[in-house]
Amino acid sequence: MINKCLTVLFISFFSLASLAESSSTICENYGPQTPRDLDNTSGINKLNFSLAPPSSEMNLCNIHFHKHAEHKAKDFAIYAGEGKEGIGGGYKCNISEQLSEKELQKPSGDICNGIEPGDTIEFHWVHSSCPVTPGSGLGSCLTENCANPDLRVETQVFTVVNDPKALDFNNFDYDGNIVDGYHQAKALPTNTGEPVEYTGSTTGPGYDDQKCSPLQVSWSVRPQCAKVDINSLAKWCENNAFEEVKAHGVRKLVTDPRLLSEIE
């Protein structure tokens, strides 16, 4: 009987210790986080907030891109490795392993500080409910009098190719375009699937499961890859309103359901 009681006490203690350890592995009292696997719709984060308005009813405030896809989906599911200094390397488009020699031919010169044909990149068009003008960094998405805006990020994952027949990224740039009083990109990618909408956060290598992003973001992520011409990327990195000259790092995929919202 004594041995049985000791066993029960040991199991109870072990269970409590495991629960405490599990709780300490994530940041607590934060809203749902990003990036995530788009094909996994489950999530139990209890901090709910409404989706932001459509991007057409908000001001474009920033455009930037990440080396490799931060998100994961059926079309970009090839793990890119651990990355550097513990920062996950994200995911690559499946089609990146099916490119021709011509598409993989390296152009002369350095493109966007190290982008090469065959790379996967994830572009973010960030939109704000604040009365802002597009500019450098996420600080351009808020003002002193509008410090807590609704944010929406339109997202497209690209495979970079050396092919003038591929998409020209400059068609998706800003260039002072204003529609119905809102700053807007000249166009957003189409024909890459219905965007998956969900509530999450900002991304980037500065955040992980222990250090969460406090900002609330509505995401619209297209689930299919598209090919973009590397020569058009070169022109964009050389001159854009956002002072973007290179790819940003990625945040490791968020998988803990306590840090994810439910995709409806």
N, C-alpha and C positions, 0 to 999 in steps of 0.2 A: 504493500500500500504506500509506504514511504517513497519507494522508488518510482511508483506511478505518479505520485504528487510532484516529485522533483522533476519528472519528465514533462508534466503539464506546465509547470512553472518555467522550465527551460524553453519550451516551445513558445509560450506566451511572451517571454522576454525577447526571444529571437524575433518573433513577429513584430513586436513593438519597435525593436531596434531597426529592423528592415524598413518599417514604415517611416521612421524618423529619417533614416538615411535617404529613402526615396524622396521624401518631402524636401530635403536639403539640396537635392540635385537640380531643382528648378527654381527660377525666380517666382515669388509668390505675389499675389495681389496685382498682377498685370493683366492687361487684356490679351486677346488672342494674338499669336505671333505669326510671322512670315519669314521664310518661304515654306512651302508644304508640297506634298504629293497631291496633285489635282485629282487623281483617281481615288483617293481616300477621302470620302466626304464626312467622316465622323469627327467629332470633337466635343469636349465637355467643358470648355472654358465658359464660366458663368458671367463674365463681364460683357454684356450685350450692348451694341450700339447700332444704330440704323445705317444702312448703306447710304453713301453720299449720292448726290444727284448725278445724272449722266454727265460725262466729261464735256459734252456740248453745251452744258449749262454752267460750266466752271471755267476758270482761267488756267490755261497752260502756264506753269511756272518754272518747270525744269525738264530737261531731257538728259539722260545719262545712260550708260550701259555697263554691264558686268561681264567679265571673262568667265565663260561657261554659264549654263542656265542655273539660276538659283532655285527655281522651281523644278519639279519632276513631273513627267507625264509619260504616257505610252510613247509619244514621238520623241521625247528627249529623256531617255532612261539609262544611258550609258554613263556609269559613274566615272568621274574624271580624276579620282584619286584624292588623297588627303590634302593636297595643296601644300602651302608653306606655313611653318610656325603653328601647326595645329589648326589652321583655317581650312575648312573643307573645300575641295575643288569643284563642287557642283556637278552638273551633268552635261552630257554632249548629245546633240541630235543624232538619231539613228542614221539619218542620211549622210552624216559626216564620214561614215565608213564606206560610202558607195559613190565617191566622187571620181571623176575622170582625171587623167594626168593634166589635161588642159585646165580644169577647174582648180587644180592644186598647184599650178605654176606660180611661183613667188614673183610678185612685181618688184621692181627696183626700189630701193629706199626702205626706210622704216615706216610702217603704217600704224598710226595710233599707238606708238610706243610698244610695239611687239605683237600686234595682231597679224596672223598669217592665214592663208587659205586653209580651209579645213577646220578652223576654230569654230566653236559655238559661242555666241554672245546673247545676252538677254538685255533688251532695251526697255527702259521705263520712261513713259511720258507722264509726268506728275502734274496733277491738276488741283487747284485750290479754290475754295469758296471765297477767299479774300480778294479785294480789289488790287491785285498785284500785276507786275509786269515780268515776263520771263527773264530769268537771270541765272547766275552761278549758284549752285548748291541748293539744299532744301531750305536754307534761310530765305530764299527768294519767294517761298510759298506762304509767308506770313509777314505781318507788319506789327508795329507797336500797338496799334489799335485793333488788330485782328490776330491775336496770338494763339487761338485755338480753332483753326479752320477745319472744315470738312476737307478730306484729302481723298483723291481717287487716282490710282495708277493704272494706266493702260499699258499692257505688257505684250511683247512679241519676242520669241526666241528665234534667232537666225543662225543658219550655217553660212559661214563666210566663204565665198568662192571668187576666183579670178575669171569673171565672165560678164561682159557688158550687157548680156541679155538677161542677167539676173536683176533683182530689184535694185533700184537706185535709192539709196537711203535719203538723199537730199529731197526726194518727193515727200518724205515724212518729217521734214524739218519745220521750223517755225517761220522764219523770214518775214516777221512783222505781220503775219496773217491774223486778221480780226474778223470774226463771224458773229453777227447779232450782238455786237458789243463785247464779246469774249475773245481773249487771246487763244488761238487754236493752232495746232499743227496743220500744215497744208493738207494732210491726209493721215489716216491710220491704216495699218495693214488689214487687208480683208482676205477672204478665201483660206483662212487658216483655222477654221472651226469657230463655233459659237464661244465667245469668251466665258470662262468660268468666273463667276462673281463670288466673293467671300469677304468677310471682315478679318483684318489682320493688322500688321504693323509695318514700320519701315524695316529695311533689311541692311545688308552690309556686314563686313567682317568684325565690326565693333560690337556686335551682339551675338549672344549664344543662349543656351538654356538657363545659364546662371545669371546672365546680364541681359535682361529683356529691354526691348524698345518700348517707351511709354506712349508713342504716338499712335493714334488710331487711323487706320487706312482702309479704304474700300478698294479691293483689287479686281481688275478685269484682265484675266490672263488667257491668251489664245492658246489652245492646246496642241496646235500643230506647228512644226517648223517651216520656215521659208528660207530661200537662198537670197543672199544679198551680195552685191558686187563689192569687192574689197577696194576697188578704185574709188567708188563713191564714198566709202567710209573714210578714205584718206582725205578727200576734199572736205568732208564734214569736220574731221578732227583738226584740220588746218584753220578752219574759220567757222565758228558757230557762236550764237548769242549766249551760250551757257559756259563758255571757257572750258569745255571738256576736251581733253587731249589724249586721254587713255582710259582703259577699262578699269572699273572698280573691282575690288575683291568680292567674294561671295560669303554669305552666312550659311553655315551648315543647315541642312534640311531639318525642320522642326517636326518631330514625330510623336512627342508625348501628347496624348489627347487632352491633358490638362492645359496645354498651351495652344490648343487649336479650337477654332469655332466650327460649328457644324455647317457644311455646305448644303444649302437647301435646293 
